[in-house]
Amino acid sequence: MELPKCVERGLLEGSELQTSMQCEPELEGHLRKVIAVKMGANTAYLDGVSLPDFELLSDPEDEHLCANLMQLLQESLAQARLGSRRPARLLMPGQLVSQVGKELLRLAYSEPCGLRGALLDVCVEQGKSCHSIGQLALDPSLVPTFQLTLVLRLDSRLWPKIQGLFSSANSPFVPGFSQSLTLSTGFRVIKKKLYSSEQLLIEEC
């Protein structure tokens, strides 16, 4: 198995230390030794440290990256085109921004490269339809180690407005016209590791 470069380097910053304890079983022993050497500790000491202890550590770099990612996400949603005829400006409530950011950080902490290794697909769900908004990569120079699919939802109370966005091709197209729609605070995140055969992890919020 070829390891991501950031795993091979055995980085010790923030979530990198956490993630090394959460990676594939066959890598865990090797990474414990790498960390022990870097810290001047022995592997027996690290073996006695529980995983929740590592979860208490924070990673300022990942938090900064997450803030940038949320900004990119909001900009992408503001330029979304849900229907074939009319664009829509999708707005994220402050509560949704906060919840999504925390969830992405939580899902990234167990990854060898943290949030830098994420590839984020963004979709908006309405009824049985799911519309792709786009794909975001925090570090295009890095080969992604995991993929996150963020499924956002339109507020069901906006259905009368939403129907116009999915009207037939006979509906007139108005250049420059856009609807502003607020998203629901509910969302779903699907995580897929790109270097592992593990099953998909689906988080419903």
C-alpha positions in Angstrom: 0.0 0.0 0.0 1.4 3.4 -1.0 1.1 5.9 1.8 0.3 9.6 1.4 3.4 11.7 1.7 2.2 13.4 4.9 1.9 10.0 6.5 5.4 9.0 5.5 6.8 12.3 7.0 5.1 11.5 10.3 4.0 15.1 10.9 3.2 15.9 14.5 1.2 19.1 14.1 -2.3 19.1 15.6 -4.6 16.6 13.9 -1.6 14.9 12.3 -0.9 13.5 15.7 -4.5 12.5 16.2 -4.9 11.0 12.8 -1.9 8.7 13.2 -3.7 6.9 15.9 -6.8 6.5 13.7 -5.5 5.2 10.4 -5.5 1.8 9.0 -4.6 -1.0 11.5 -1.6 -2.1 9.6 -0.1 1.4 9.7 -0.8 2.1 13.3 2.2 0.4 14.8 4.5 2.0 12.3 3.1 5.4 13.0 3.3 5.0 16.7 7.0 4.3 16.4 7.5 7.4 14.1 5.7 9.6 16.6 7.7 8.1 19.5 11.0 8.8 17.9 10.0 12.4 17.1 8.7 13.0 20.6 11.6 11.3 22.3 9.1 8.8 23.9 8.9 5.1 23.7 6.2 3.1 21.9 5.0 1.5 25.2 4.0 5.0 26.5 2.1 5.8 23.3 0.4 2.4 23.4 -1.0 3.4 26.7 -2.6 6.6 25.5 -6.2 6.3 24.7 -7.6 7.7 21.4 -9.9 10.2 23.1 -6.8 11.9 24.6 -5.6 12.7 21.1 -9.0 14.0 20.1 -8.6 16.8 22.7 -5.8 18.3 20.6 -6.7 21.0 18.1 -5.1 21.8 14.8 -5.0 25.6 14.0 -4.0 24.8 10.4 -7.1 22.7 9.8 -9.3 25.3 11.5 -7.9 28.0 9.2 -8.4 25.7 6.2 -11.9 25.0 7.3 -12.7 28.7 7.5 -11.4 29.1 3.9 -13.4 26.1 2.7 -16.6 27.4 4.2 -16.1 30.7 2.4 -15.5 28.9 -0.9 -18.6 26.8 -0.2 -20.8 29.9 0.3 -19.4 31.6 -2.8 -20.2 28.4 -4.9 -23.7 28.3 -3.5 -24.3 31.9 -4.3 -23.6 31.2 -8.0 -25.6 27.9 -8.1 -27.8 26.9 -11.0 -30.4 24.4 -9.7 -32.6 24.4 -12.8 -31.7 24.4 -16.5 -33.4 27.8 -17.0 -32.8 30.0 -14.0 -29.9 30.6 -11.5 -30.5 30.6 -7.8 -28.5 32.2 -5.0 -28.4 29.7 -2.2 -27.8 31.1 1.3 -26.4 29.2 4.3 -27.8 30.2 7.7 -25.1 31.0 10.3 -26.1 27.9 12.2 -25.6 25.7 9.1 -22.2 27.2 8.4 -21.1 26.4 11.9 -22.5 22.9 12.0 -21.0 21.9 8.6 -17.6 23.3 9.5 -17.5 21.3 12.8 -18.6 18.1 11.1 -16.0 18.4 8.3 -13.3 19.0 10.9 -14.4 16.0 12.9 -14.4 13.8 9.8 -11.0 15.1 8.7 -9.2 14.6 12.1 -8.7 10.9 11.5 -7.1 11.4 8.1 -3.3 11.3 7.5 -3.3 14.8 5.9 -6.1 16.3 7.8 -8.5 18.6 5.9 -5.8 19.3 3.3 -6.4 15.8 1.9 -10.2 16.4 1.4 -12.1 16.5 -1.9 -15.5 18.0 -1.3 -18.5 17.4 -3.6 -21.4 19.7 -2.9 -25.0 18.7 -3.7 -28.4 20.2 -3.0 -31.3 17.8 -2.3 -34.9 18.6 -3.1 -37.4 15.8 -2.8 -36.1 12.9 -4.8 -33.7 15.0 -6.9 -30.1 15.8 -6.0 -28.4 18.7 -7.9 -24.6 18.9 -8.1 -23.2 22.3 -7.2 -19.6 21.6 -7.7 -16.4 20.1 -6.3 -13.9 21.9 -4.0 -10.3 20.9 -3.2 -8.4 22.8 -0.5 -5.0 21.8 -1.8 -5.0 21.0 -5.5 -1.3 20.1 -5.4 -2.0 17.3 -2.9 -3.4 13.9 -4.0 -6.7 13.6 -2.1 -6.8 10.9 0.6 -10.6 11.0 1.2 -13.7 12.3 -0.4 -16.6 14.1 1.3 -20.0 14.5 -0.3 -22.0 17.3 1.4 -25.7 17.0 0.7 -27.6 20.2 1.6 -31.3 20.6 1.7 -33.7 23.4 0.6 -36.1 24.6 3.1 -39.4 22.8 2.3 -41.3 26.0 3.1 -39.8 27.5 -0.1 -41.4 25.0 -2.4 -43.6 27.6 -4.3 -40.5 29.6 -5.1 -38.5 26.4 -5.9 -41.0 25.1 -8.4 -40.2 28.0 -10.8 -36.5 26.9 -10.9 -37.5 23.5 -12.3 -40.0 24.7 -14.8 -40.2 23.4 -18.3 -38.0 24.5 -21.2 -41.0 26.6 -22.4 -40.5 29.0 -19.5 -38.9 32.3 -20.4 -35.3 32.8 -19.4 -34.6 36.2 -17.8 -30.9 37.2 -18.1 -29.5 38.3 -14.8 -32.5 37.0 -12.9 -31.8 34.9 -9.7 -33.8 33.8 -6.7 -32.4 33.9 -3.2 -33.2 30.8 -1.3 -32.2 29.9 2.3 -31.0 26.3 2.9 -32.4 24.2 5.7 -30.1 23.6 8.7 -30.3 19.8 8.1 -27.6 18.2 6.0 -25.9 14.8 5.3 -22.2 14.1 4.8 -20.9 10.9 3.1 -17.2 10.1 3.6 -15.2 7.8 1.4 -11.5 7.0 2.1 -9.6 6.9 -1.2 -6.8 4.7 0.1 -8.9 2.2 1.9 -11.5 -0.5 1.2 -13.6 0.6 4.3 -17.3 1.0 3.9 -18.8 4.4 3.3 -19.5 6.5 6.4 -22.7 8.5 6.3 -23.4 11.2 8.9 -26.9 12.7 9.2 -27.2 16.1 10.9 
